[in-house]
Amino acid sequence: MQYTVDKNGYYGQFGGAYVPEMLFPNVEELETQYLAICQSAEFQAEFAALLRDYVGRPTPLYLARRLSERYRTQVYLKREDLNHTGAHKINNTIGQILLAKRLGKRRIIAETGAGQHGVATATVCALMGLPCVVYMGEVDMARQRPNVERMRMLGAEVRPATSGSRTLKDATNEAIRDWINHPDDTHYIIGSVVGPHPYPDMVARFQSVISQEVRQQLAAQTGRELPDYVLACVGGGSNAAGAFYHFLDEPGVQLIGLEAAGQGVDTGHSAATTVLGRPGILHGSKSLLMQTPDGQVVEPYSISAGLDYPGIGPLHAHLFTSGRALFCPITDEEAMQAGLLCSRLEGIIPAIETAHAFAYLEKLNAQPHETVVICCSGRGDKDLQTYINWLDGQPVGH
């Protein structure tokens, strides 16, 4: 079975490009040019140099000894939290800003939930001297205030999304409206493996450096380049796409995506798309989507701003329905406990998004000789107030 995108922009039954007529030229321009540009020797050389010298790649693959002892298996952390800006998001924004410049775009827009993609976009716009507007839900702006201020320090304009649940879905809606109004000079840097083709494939390719490095590093450290399990949190799913990419055609590697169950999948306060969703169209592509019987989007909930999304990328929808990957819901409580445990056992405070992946160690039952790789997608600096509130027993989330 094919797990990468086909020539029509689909992963199995999911994907495609469902966009307003005003945006069709933009999407068509990207589709016809992105592969040629991104695969050129000049682009690859500049991309690799910036990942090395600016982002700080390769990121370490760290054997987490105390977590390994606790769970009686070999737990390795792919330290994307050590990238410049503190998460995996910078891998994609570096690639897309180089693409945008080669397409002659003079203005950049983006959406953000947890703020890490917004910070990464503002960072590369400052680096390249391009104006930047970032849309962010009003609720997310309040619970991720440090990232809002970082974006402003970097010169970006942060515009609040005040409709709906005032979170990531609504920020994406506003960014698409902006793009419709500025189709000629603006490039929309989508932060996850969502949106119309070619975005899911493009973002996955830029993030695939994660699994490329894991294979090389694991071989150097253990003598074998294939782990038994790869764990990553999934909202839209960019870090998971990057962590899975070079293992998709390796059936001996179990790929596991961890979604936000919120307060529980049956509570009405959840973002567990593979459990609660069914096929639908959102933000330009067909995928699995939480929706009412008449097709209205169900408002998602998660304590984690980056996983607070009602859908999932079409690649992940295909991996789920085909059985290639396992997807499991993790509650707020499980994620927060796991984040605290990682902090106290390893001295690494993970982003709450990432903590959902750590939580699955409680359920995995891996064997002592097996190897588990967790994509440590971001650091928890941005979530300190949420962690503090949770430790103090105060209300968190929205």
Number of C-alpha atoms within 10 A of each C-alpha: 7 10 17 18 19 13 7 12 21 24 25 19 14 21 30 24 22 18 19 10 9 14 18 15 12 19 17 14 13 20 19 11 13 19 14 11 17 20 11 10 11 10 17 15 12 14 20 16 14 16 20 13 10 14 20 14 20 20 21 17 22 16 17 17 15 15 19 17 12 12 17 16 19 22 26 24 22 24 23 27 25 20 23 18 21 22 24 29 29 28 27 27 27 25 25 27 23 18 21 20 14 14 16 12 17 15 19 24 25 29 31 30 29 29 30 26 28 31 29 28 34 30 24 21 23 15 13 13 12 17 16 26 23 29 28 31 29 21 20 28 25 10 23 24 16 16 22 25 16 19 24 14 13 18 18 25 17 23 18 19 25 15 14 11 20 20 30 28 26 24 28 24 16 23 24 24 11 17 20 18 12 14 16 16 14 21 25 24 23 26 28 27 29 30 28 23 25 25 28 29 25 22 27 25 21 22 28 23 21 28 22 18 20 27 17 15 20 19 14 11 12 11 10 12 16 21 23 18 19 25 27 30 34 31 30 27 29 31 32 30 30 26 30 30 21 19 20 19 14 12 11 12 19 18 26 25 25 28 30 34 32 28 19 19 18 12 9 15 19 31 34 34 29 21 18 19 21 18 17 17 20 21 17 18 24 26 30 27 28 27 20 11 8 6 13 11 18 20 19 25 26 28 26 29 26 26 32 29 28 25 34 29 26 32 27 31 28 23 21 17 14 13 11 20 21 17 24 21 25 27 23 26 17 21 26 25 19 23 25 18 19 20 14 12 14 12 10 18 23 27 27 33 33 31 31 34 30 29 24 23 20 12 9 12 11 18 13 13 10 13 22 25 25 26 29 29 31 26 25 23 16 22 22 17 16 21 22 12 13 16 12 9 9 10 9 16 16 14
